[in-house]
Amino acid sequence: MDNANRSKKADAILKQVEQKNGGKLTVFLGAAPGVGKTYAMLAAARERQQADVDTVIGLVETHGRSDTGEMASGFEQLALKETNYRGTSLSEFDIDAALERKPELILVDELAHTNVPGSRNKRRYQDIEELLNDGIDVYTTVNIQHMASVNDLVLQMTGVRVKETVPDHFVDEAFEIRFIDLPPATLIERLQQGKVYLPEYARSALSSFFSSSNLTALRELAMKKALERVDASMLKELSVDHESGLGIYMDKLLVLVSANSDHRYLIRVGRQIAERRQIPWAVVWVDTGTTRSPEKSQILELNLSLAKELGAQTKILKGPTTFSVVADFIKENAVCTVLVGAGNKKRFKWWRKRLYHQLIDLDLPVEVTVFPERASQKKDKSHRLNLIKLSSLGDISGYLQGTLWVALASLLAVILQNFLNVGNLVLVYTLAIIVVGLKSGSRPAIYTATLSFLSFNFLLTEPKYTFTVYSQDDVTTLIFLTIIGLICGPAASRIRHQFILLKQANNYAETLRELAQELAVVNDEKQMWHRLLRLLNRSTKVECSIAVKADESDFEFINDAPITDHKLTDAAVRWSFKNKAQAGANTETLSSAPVTSFPVVVDDSVIAVALIPTASDEPDKESLNTSIILAMLNQASGSWRRIKLSSDLESARVKTEVEQLRSALLSSVSHDLKSPLSAMMGAAESLKLLDGKLPEEDRVELMDTIISESQRLDSYIQNLLDMTRLGHGSLKIERDWVSVDDIIGSATRRLRRYWPSTKVSIDRSDEVPLLYVHAALIEQAIFNILENAAKYSPDDSPIFVEVWKRNTNCIIAIEDSGPGIPEDQRDKIFDMFYIVSDGDKKKQNTGMGLAICKGMIGAHGGDVAAMPARGCNGTRFEISLPLKYGTNEKEDE
């Protein structure tokens, strides 16, 4: 099996697993109202209830039908939520009550319903989506005319534009679709009998929507939808069961849309083609840098929103021309089918081929489907098209600027005509044309060229102040002025467009580059969020905020003060955390919120939510900011993953070292503790058995043995405990200001208890510094080095201790007169259980003292090193402790 087939099989299996994990959606699909969808849903729910499934009614519309009301009477019904809208009390499905009740199965009628403004979700299918995500099975109903992809077909067949639609992908992902059918004649009979609508509404419906031809066409659409569902299920099973031997060839569909035309009809056709062929599809718009009017921006937003709603992958590409960008996209993505609108022939560019002609001439194995707009759709939106045609001429200010520049050029030319010949004055007008082309675009530039021609003819050619030309040279000059104007104006416009694209791309790339540099050096999660927030504020020009999870049920803001205390903001954040999707302003969930919440998703879980307040009303700026925001959050998720991985690796390393430490400790205990225990037990047993028979001198010696060996055992146990605490990371550094004299004095007094014959010589500098340290730990470290020196030094040789200040460090040097440490072993002596050669032939040693010393000094930000003694023999240990370590730490805290 090749990689592509394995990938398809994995995706199919993953979809099946996701369906099993969430709630199951069952859709009762009908061709029109009155076919019995609600009754069939209640009947099916009755069967589930009899099988001991916890079933409740969230909302069921009986429309006054007695049989439907009787069928619904045997179920528990959740109370509806009363909402006040414009002085009217309206009943709505209570999503919060349903989530709190959490039955196994809930019935929610009218899938395509639009909720009352101010509700958490704009549409009822979004409420149902929340129920499914919470693991609740849902039964619902919908008519075929409410499917988004057939909206244009329904308009063409019935002459009625259905306003409430449901995304096709939501129904496609349902666990089961049950087609509820009724012949058109029977449905009309039910309508006439008043079983569907009240009599006054029934007569109106029969004369318009419920005609026999309309019902037949709708019935055919519903049947096709049910059959396509069967085909899709079969293909999904074949994708999972690849061994069946039936290969599936996956085509790719590309739908091209424009900001100049409402291409929603084209997107719906693309959805039908993709669904029929069961292929992936994408909707692409090419940004050539042309300035868009608010009307065009709104149309583009509607096109892309519908594409996302219908389940398409949307892309915004940038380039100088639509054809060049689309051609590259087709080649890079191996697109096999392109769906494009017919478009309008440009009157002023009659020589230029239409886009679909250019794609056909591309000489690639691609199917180009041209789908013209239907007449009924043109009538439906004629007022919008008029606005588009008006705005297609360009910004009116561009034409005003062209008029002004021609007026200035004419004034300058009239002044200069006494000094220059007429041919040179053409350059003045050419300059005006280029300036207008750079500032306002090609159409205002062509207008400026035409106006320049007329002004030049009227003011500067003989006879003046008429449009008549006598001189052949003047005719030539006018012709050249027109040609230069028509060439330079559009050329300047193209340069302007490319400059705008380059500027946007540079801003986009620079923002992401700076963010990547900022996040690359961050190793702390909180610091990462602060840097991301700073760049978000600068990029969006508004005060943003980031919410991170404090625990499973609550969150906290990264910045000191949240951007708003609005209740809807809190609701939007919680919804994004739960549903891994955007909410708030410019979305269909909690659209009344003053912010838009963007979840930061890592490995299918939300780690944070970015809150962007509603800023400018400029669509271009908002669109650009949205793309930058999503890219920045994507980088932040990668950085968070890196920080988490680094932390996990460090934890794993520490755990490994702890395990090694524990193993070494256990293997050492049996040998190192056996000797003092044996000596103590032998001395105690002798005292017990020979009590009264031993001389006083022997009794004292045995008691001294017990005391000295118990002290030795206590030292071993203390070392074991200290080393274990260091290995587990539970050693707490409780600092305080203390004199280094006190620490050294306490360590030497402890040494005399165990090594009374050892002499310690202390040499202090005039200025003895204060240390901000854990006094007991530093004392233990110094004592371990002193004890090590006492073990290996001759009995009559002293141990030298020096203390002085070096820059911002306190240096404590301890030097003995022992045999010394070979150069190749000076670094190893600080390892656990490492003992210098012949060390075990001296006095007993565990090899832990110096390792503990290094750990305790290192925990204070200091260091310890071994070096040759200044005399002939022996070893010198130098401890370095920072004098400002404690002060800096306080400042950091």
N, C-alpha and C positions, 0 to 999 in steps of 0.2 A: 504494500500500500504506500503510495507516494505521500509527500508532506502535505500537499493540498487536500487530498482525501482524508488524511488523518486529522487535519485542522477542521474540516467540515464535520467529521464524525464527532470530534470533541465538542464543537459548538452545539451540535444537535443534542448530545447527551447533557451538556450543561443546561440547556433550555428545559429539558425534561426534569432535571434535578431542581431547578429554580421553581418550576410549577408545583413540584411535590412539596417544597418547603413552605410556600405561601398558601393563602387561601385559594379555593377553586371557584372560578367564575363560570356560571351557566347563564347564557343569554337566550331568551325566548324571542326569536326574530319573526316579524310579520311583515306583510306587504302593505298594510294600511291599518288605521284604527278600526277596532270592532271585530277583528278576526279571532279573538279569544286568547290573546297572549297572557293577560293577567289571570284569567281563569285556569289556563293550562299551567301557569307557574304555581298557583295555589294548590292545584291538584297534585303536582309533582312534589311540592313541599309537604303535603299531607302524607304521602308515602314515606318520606324521610322521617317525619314526625312519628309515624307508627313504628318505625325501626329504631325508636328511642334516640333520635338525633335532636339535640336541643335547638329548636327552631323558633324564631320570633319574626314579627313583621316590623320592619323599620318604617316603611311607607308603602301603602297600596292605594291606588286610585280606582275606586269602584265605578265612578261616573254614574252613580245612582242605579246601577244594575243589581237587581235583587239576588240573582243567582250568584254573582261574584261576591256580594256582601255576605251571603249565607256561607259561602265557602271560606271566607276570611274569618268567620266568627269563632272558629275553634283554636285560634292561635293567640299567643301573648303578643300584644301590640305596644311598642314603645311610644311614649308621649312625644308629640311633635313640638318643635321649638317655635315659639311665637316671636316674630320679628316685626318691629314697627318701621314701615317704609313710607315716607311722605304722608304721614298721618293715617295710614291704613295698616291694620294688624294682619300679617300674613303668616301662615303655618308652613314650616319647613322641616325637612328631615334633620334630626338631631344626631350629628356624627359623633359628638362627644359622649352622649348617652349610650350609643351603640358600642363604642370602644370600651366604655366602662362595664357594660353588661356582658360583652364578649360571648355571644352564643356560638354554637357550632355552625349554624346556618341562619342567615338573615335575608329577608325579602325586601328589595328596594325597587319600586316600580319607576318607570319613565327614566331610562338611562340618559337621554339627551336633554334632560331638564336643566335650565339655567337657574342657579340659586339667587336668592334675594341679594341685592347689593349690600356689601358689608359683611357677608358670610366669609368664613375662612377660605373656602374654595369657591371659585367662580362657577364651576360646572359640577353636576352631580356625579359624573363618572370619576371625578377626582376624589369625591367622598368615598366612592366604592373602592377606588385604588387604595386608600388608606385602610379600609376594612380588610382587603386582600393581603396587604403587607403585614397586618396584625394577625394573620392566620385564620381569618373568618371566611367561611364559604358564603358566596353571595348568589342569589337568584335575581335576575333583572330582566326587563323587557325593552325592546326598541323596534321601531319601524324602519324599513329599508331606506325611506327618504331622508332619514336623519344621519345616514353614513356620509362622511365628508367627501369621499371620493366620487360619489354619484350626484353631488349637489347640482352640477351643471346639467347632467342628464335629466334630472327631475325638473329643473327649470325649463328645459327644452320640451319635455313631454307634457307637462301640466301647466306651464306658464306661471308657476308659483315658485319663488325663491324661499327655500326653507332656511330659517335663521338659526335654529338650534341644531348643531351637528355634533357627531361623536367621531374622534379619530379612528380610522380603520384599524390601526395597529392594536388599539385597546381591545377591540372585539376579536381580532385575529388571535390574540394571546389567551383568549378564553379557553377554559378546560373543555367546554361543550357548547355548541350552538344548536338549538332545537328550532326547526322551522315550523311555524304554526300557520297552516294554510286554510283558506276558505275560498271557494269559487267566487268570482266577481258578482255573478247573478245572486247568489245567496247573501253576499255582503250587502248588496243594494237592497235586497228584500229586508234584511235586518235593519238597515238604515231607515227604510220607509215605515217600519213598524215602531220606530222610536227606541230601538234597543242599543243604538250607538250614540246618537245625539238627541237633544230635545227637538221637538218638531220644527220650531222656527229655524234652528241651525241646520237641521237635516235637509230642508228644502234648498238652502243656499249651498250646502255641500254637494248635493246631487247635481246641481247645475254647473259646478265648477270642478272641484278636485275629484269627487267620487263618480266621475263618468266611467262608463264601461271600458272605454279605451285606456283611460288613465290607470284604472285598477288592473287591467290586463298587463300593461307595461310594467307597473310596479311589482306585480306578482312575478313576472319574468326576471326582473332584477333581483328579487329576494331569492328566487330559486338558484340563479347564477351564483349568488353569494354563498348559499349553502353548498352548492357543488364545488365551488372554489375552496371552501373549507375542507371538504372531503379530500380533494386533490392535494392540498397543502399538508394535511395530516399524513397522507400516504407518502409524500416526498420526505417528510420529517422522519417517518419510520424507516424509510429506505436509507436515509442519511445515517441513522444509527446502526441499522443492520446492513453494513456495507457488503457482507458476504453474500447478499442476495444476487449479486452479479449485475444489478441494474445500475449503470452509471448515470450520473446527473451532471449535465453540462451547465455550468453557471455563467450566464451572460452578465453584462453590466450595462445599466441604462444611465444615460446622462441627460438631464433636463436643463436647458439653458433659459434663464429668465433675465429680464431687463428692468431697470428702474423707470423706463419710459412707458411701459405698458403693464396693465394688470394681468399677469400671467398665472393667476390662480387656476384658471380653467386648464392651462397646460400642465400644471402640477397635479391636478386631479386626474387628468388623462394618464400622466406618467405613473401615478399610483395604480391605476387599473391595469396598465401594461405590466408593471412590475409584479403585481399580484397574480395576474393571469399566467405569466411566465415563471413566477417564483424565482426572481432574480434580485440582486441588490441594486439600489438606485441612489443617485445623488442629484441634488439641485445646486447649480453653480451660477453665481453672478460675478461678472468681471468688472472690477473697479479700474477705469482708465484715467482716473483723476479729474473727471469732469465735475464741476460744481453742481450740486443737486439742489433743487428747490425743495421746500418743505413737503409739497404735494408728492414729488417723486420719491423722497425719502420715506414717506408714509406708505406709498405703493410697494416699495422694496421691502419694507418691514412686514407688510401683509403677505407678500409672496414667500419670504423666508419663514415667517411664523407658521403659515399653512404647511410648508414643506416639512418642518419639524413635527407638526401635529400629525401629519400623515405617515411619519416614520422614515423620512428620507434623511440621508446624510447631507448636510448643507455646507457649502464652501464658498468663501469670498476670495477670489484671486485678484491679483494686481498685475497690470501690465499696460503697455502703450495702446494696444488694440485688442478688441475682443477675439478676433480670429486667431492671432498669433498665440495668445494665452490658451485658448480652447484647444488649438491644434497640439500644443505641447502636452496639455493635460490628457488628451485622448491617447497620445503615444505612450506617455509614462504610466498610465493606469489601465492600458489595454481595454479601453471602452469599445463595445461592439455596436451599441445602439445609441443614437443621439436624437432627442426630441426637441424641436425648436419651433417657435412661432413663425408664421409667414412674414410678419412685419409689414411695414409700409415703404413703398418706393420713395426714395428721397428725390424731391423735385430738383433741387439744386445740385445734386450729385448723381445725375442720371447714368454716368459712366461706371459708377461703383456697383459691384455685384452685391447681392444680398448675402447674408451670412450663410444660409443653407446652400447657396450656389458655391460659395467658397469651400464649404465643408465637403461637398460632393466632388469638387475638383482637387481635393486634398490627396487623392490617389491612395487611400488607406482602406483596409477591409472593414469598413464601418457602415452601418445602416443609418441613413439620415431620414427621419420621419418629420414631415412638415405638417403641423396641425393648425389650420387657420381658426380664428375666433368666430364663433357662431353669431348669426345676426341677432338672436334673442339676447345674447350676452352683451352685445354692443348697445342695444336699447336699454338694457338694465342698468348700465353704468355710463350713459351718454354724458351726464353732467360731469362725471369725473374725467372722462376723455377730453372734454372741452377745456378743463383746467390743465390737463397734460399738454394739449396742443399750445395753449397759451404760454405755459412755462417752458416748452421746448424751444421757444425763440430765445431763451436765455434770460438772465436777470435784466429787468428794465433799466437798472442803473448802468449797465454796460452800454446801452444805446444812448443814454444821457451823457455818459462820459465821452462816447464817440462824437456826439454832436459838439460837446464843449471843446474837445481837442481839435476838431476840424475848424471851429470858430477861431481858436488861438492860432492854428496853422495859417488860416486865411489872413488874419490880421498881420502876422509876421511876414507872410509872402507879399502882401500889399506894400509893407514898409520897405522890403528888400528888393522890390522889382526895379527900383531906380539904380541899384548897384549890381544886380545879377541878371543874367538872361533868364528867360522863361524856363528853359530846360533844367537849370539848376534848382529852380524853386520846387520842382517835383519832389526833391529830397525832403523838403519840409513836411509835405503831406505824407510821404512814406514813413517818416519818423512817427507821425501821429497814428498811422495805421498799426505800426509795430507796437507802440505803447499800449494801444487799446487791445491788441491781440494778446499781449502778455498779461494784462490786468483782467480782461473780461471774457476772453474766449474767441472762437472763430466767427460766430455769427455777428456779434457786434463789430468785429474787425472787417468783415465783408460789408456790413452796413457803412462803416467808416470809409472804406474804399470807394463805395458808390457815392457817398456824400462828398468825398474829396474830388471825385471826377466832376461832379456838378459844380462845386465851388470853384475849382480851377478853371473850368470852362466859362463860368459866369463872370469871374473877377479878373482873370489874367490873360485870356485869349481875345484877339480882335475878331469882331467888334465886341467891346466889353459890355457887361451887364445884359448880355443876351446869351442864349444857348447855341448860337450860330457860330461856325468856325470857318474862316476864310483861308487861313494859311495851311498849307499841307504839313509844314513842320509842327504846327500846333496840333493837328490831327494825330500825327505820330506821337507827339508828347502825351496826349490824352490816352492813346492806346497803351503806351508803355506804363503810364500811371495806373491804368486799370489792371494790367497784367501784374505789375509789381505789387499792387495792393492785394489782389486775389491770391498771390503766392505768399507774400510776407505775412499777411494776417493769419491764415490758418497755420503757417509754420510757427509763428510766434505762439499761437494757441497751443500747438502740440508741445512746444518747449515748456510752456507754463504747466500743462498737464503732467508732463514728465517730472518737472520740478516738484509739483505737489506730491506726486507719488513717492519720489525720492525722499522728500522731507518726512512724509508719514512713515515710510519704511525705516529711515534713519532714527526717528524718534522711537519707534517700536523696538528696533534692534538695540539702540543705546540704553533704553530702559531695562530690557532683559539682560543686556551685558552687565550693566551696573548691579542689577539684582544678583546675577550669578556670581560676580566678584564679592559682593557683600556676604552672600550665603556660603561661599566656598570656605571662608575662614571661621565660620561660626561652629562652635561645638556644643553650644547650650541652646536648648529649645526655646527658653524664654527670650533670650537675646535674638534668636532668629525671628520670632514674631515681632519684636520691636523694630527690627530693621525692615522687615516686610511692610509693616504699618507705615513707616516713614516714607518709603517709596510709593506706597499706594496713595498717601495724601498728596504727594507731589505730582503723581501722574494724573489723578482724577480732579485735582484742584478743589477738593472738599475734605472735610475732616472725617476720616473713616474710622472704623473700629474693628477689632478682631475678638471673637468670643471663643474660648477654649473650654473644654470639659473640665470641671472641677471634680465631679464624681459622675456616677451613672445617671443621675437624675437632674443635675444642675450644671451651670456653666459660669464662667467669670470672664470679665473683659480684661484684655491686655493693657489698654491705656487706663490712666488713673480714673477718668470719668467717662462713663458711656456716652455715646453721642446723643442719646435721647432716652427718656424714661417712658416712652410711649408703650402701652400694653401690646400693641400690634407688633412692635419691634421684638419684644420678648417672644411672642407667639411665632413670628417668622423664624427666629433663631432656633427655637425648639423644633419647628417643623422641618427645617433644613437638616438639623442633626438627625432627626428620625427618618426622613425620607430620602436623604442624599440628593436633594434637588434644590434649585433656586426658589425663592419665595419673596413676597413683598412687592414693591412697586415694579411696574413693567412685566409682571408675571400674572398668571391666572390664579395664584394662591395668595390670599391676604394682600390683594392688590391695593388696599387702602393704606397699607403701612408706609411710613415716611422713608423707608430704606429698602434696598434690595439686598437680600442675603445670598452669598455665594459659598456653598460648602467646599471645604478642602478635603478631598476624598483620597485615602490611602488604603489600598488592599480591601476595597469594598466597605470601609468604615470611615465615618466623618471624624476628623481629628480637630477641626476648627471651622468657624464660619466667619467670613469677612462681611462686614456691613458697610454698604456704600449708600450714603444719602442721595436722594433724588437731586440731581444737579441741574445742569442746563437743559433747556428744551430743544437744543440743537440736535437733530437726529444724527448728523455726521459725527459730531463730537461724542455723543453718547455711544454710537456703534463702535467707534475707535476705542474708547475707554473700556467697553465691555470686552473686546478682544484682548486688550492689554491685561485687564484684570484676570481673565481666565488663564492667560499664559503665565502671569506672575504667580498665581495660586498653584498652577501645575509645577512650576519650579520649586515653590515652597514645599510642596508635598514630597518632591524628590529629595530636597535637603533634609526634611524631617526624617525621611526613611534612612538617609545616610547617618544622621545623628543617632537615631535609634539603633541602627546596626552597629555603629561604633560603640555605643553604650553596652549593647548585648555582648559584643566581642570582649570588651573589658571585663564585664561580669563573668563571662565564661573563663577568661584568663585567671581572674581572681579565684574562682571556684576551683580551677585546676591546681593553683598554687596551694590553696587551703587543703585540698585532698592530699597533695604531696606532703605538706607540713604535718597533717594528721597521721599519715602513714609513717613518716620519719619519727614523730614523737612516740608513737606506740612501739616502734621497734627499739627506740632508745630507752624507754622507761624500764623495761625488764632488766637491762644490764646496769644502768646508771643508778637505779634506786635499790638494787639488791645488796650492794656492798654496805651502805650505811644502815639499812634495815637489819642485815645479818649481825653487824657489830653491836647495834642497840639491843637486839634480842639476846645475843650471847652475854653481854654485860648484865642485862636485867636478870637473865636466868641464873648467872653466877651469884648475884646478890641474893636471889631468893633461896637457892639451894645451900649456899655456904654462909647464910646469915649467922652472925655470932662467932664464926670460925676464922673469918678473914681479919687480918690486921687492919687498923684504921687507915694506914697508908694505901693499902690495896683497895679498900672500900671507896676512898676518895678518887683513886685513879679510875675505877670502874664507873663511878658516877660522872666523872669528867668526860669519860668516853661516851656515855649516853648523851650528855649535854652537847658535846661537840658534834657527834654524829647526827643528832636531831637538828642542830643548827645547819649542818651541811645538807640534810634532807630538806629542811625548810627552804634553803637557797635553791635547790634543784626544783622544788615544787613551784616556788615563786617565778623562776625562769620559765617553767612550762606554762604557767598561767599567763605570763606576759607575752610569750611567743604565740600562744593560742589567740589572745586578744588582738595582737597585731595581725595575725593571719586572717581572722574573721572580720577585721575592719571595725571592731566594736570599741577600740581604744579611743576614749574621749579626751581631747586636749582642753582641759579647764585651766586657762592661763591666768596669771597674776604677776604683778611686778615683784621681783625678788632679787636680793643681792647675790652675786656669784660667790662671794665669800661664804655665805650661809650654806649654799648648796655643796661646795667643796668641803667645808668643815663637817657637815653631816655625813658625807660619804666617807671621809677619813675616820671618823669615829666608829662607823659601822665596820670598817676594815680592821680596826684594832681589836674588835671583839673576836674575829675569826683568825687574824694573823697578828697576834700581840707583839711579835718580835720584829715586825716590819716597820721601818722608819719612813716617814713621808716628809719631804722637804718642799715647802711651798714658797714660790717667788711671785709676788704681785707687783704690778705696775702702780704708779702713783694714783692713776685714775681707774678705780674699779667700777665697771659699768653695772647698771641694773638691767636685768633680763625680763622680758614679758613671756614667761614660759610656764609649763606645768612643772613645778619644782620637784615633785616626787619622781616624775619620769626622768628628768635630767639627772637627778641624784642617782637613780638606779643605773643609768647609762654610765656615769662617771665611776660608780662603784664597780660595775662589771669590768671596766678597763683596769682599775686599780687592783682588783682581785686577780685578773689575768697576769698583771705585772708581778704581783706577789708570788704567784705560783711558779713563775719561771725565773725569778731573781734569786741570787744567793741570799742566805739568811742575814748576813751582815751588811748587805748593800742597800742603800736607800732608794726610794722612788722619788723622782723629781716632778713637781707640778708647777707649771708656769701659767700665768694669766695676764693677758694684755689686750689692747684694742687695736684692730687693724681696719681702717676705713669705717665701714658701717657694720662690722662683724666683731664679735667677741671670740677670741681664740683661747682655748684651754689645751695646753700641751702636757702629756703624761709620758715620762720616759723612764724605762727600767734598765737594768744591767744584766739582763738574761742572755741566752744564747743568740737571740736575734731571729729574724724571719727571713728566709731566702727571698730574693727579689721577685721571683716568679710566683710566689705564694702570698704576697702581701694583699692582693685583692681578694683571694679566695678565703682568707681567714674570717671574712664577714658572712660567709655562707653558712647555712644551717649544718651543724654537726661536723664541720670541717675542723680537723685538728692537725697542727703542724707535725711533721715527721718526728717520731720519738716523744711526742707530747704525752702519749698515754703511759709512758714509762716514768713520767714525773708524777706529780700528785694528780689525784682523780680529776677528770675534766669531762664535761658533756659536749663541749663544742657549741654551746648555745649562747654564751654570754655576749660575745662580740656581735653576733647576729642580732640579738635583742638591742644592743647598744645602737647599731646602725639604724634599726627600725625606729627607735624612739627619737634619735636625733633627726632623722629624715622627716618624721611626723611634724617637727617644729620648723621645717624649711631649712635645716642645717645639713652639715656633712661631717664625716669622720674619715680620716685617712691614716694609713700606717706607713712609716718611713724609717730609715736607719737612725739609730741614736747618734747624737753628736760625739759621743765617746767612741771607744773601740768596739764595744759589744752592746747588745741590747736593741730595743725597738722603741720608737717614738710615735705616739698617737696624738694627732692634732684634731681637736673638735672645733668646728666653726659654727657659731650660732648668730643669726641676723639680729641686730639690735632694733631695727625698725619693723620687724616682721609683724609684731602684735599691733603696732599703730596702723600699718597699711591694711591689715585684716579688718580692723574696726572701720576704717574708712570705706572699704569695699562693702562691708555689711550695711 
